[in-house]
Amino acid sequence: LREFHGEHLSVLEDSLAVECAKLLIRIATTSKTIATINMCLHYTLHICNSIDLKQDTWDEMTALLNVKRDEKW
């Protein structure tokens, strides 16, 4: 993640950016390090702000967060 910067996100096609966002969410939900979680969510937010995010894609990403949240609670 250290080598992964917001500048890299701008060159991704929308479909790849969405896949990247999903992977970042998976990393964030499984990580135990606050700095890693924050970085993953920050990059995910950057992706969401930079692409034309469809509702179904947003639903998929929030479902990933909800599943992990429910497992922890």
Secondary structure, DSSP 4 states (H G I P E B T S, - for coil): -TT--HHHHTTS-HHHHHHHHHHHHHHHHH---HHHHHHHHHHHHHHHHHS---HHHHHHHHHHHHHHHHHH-
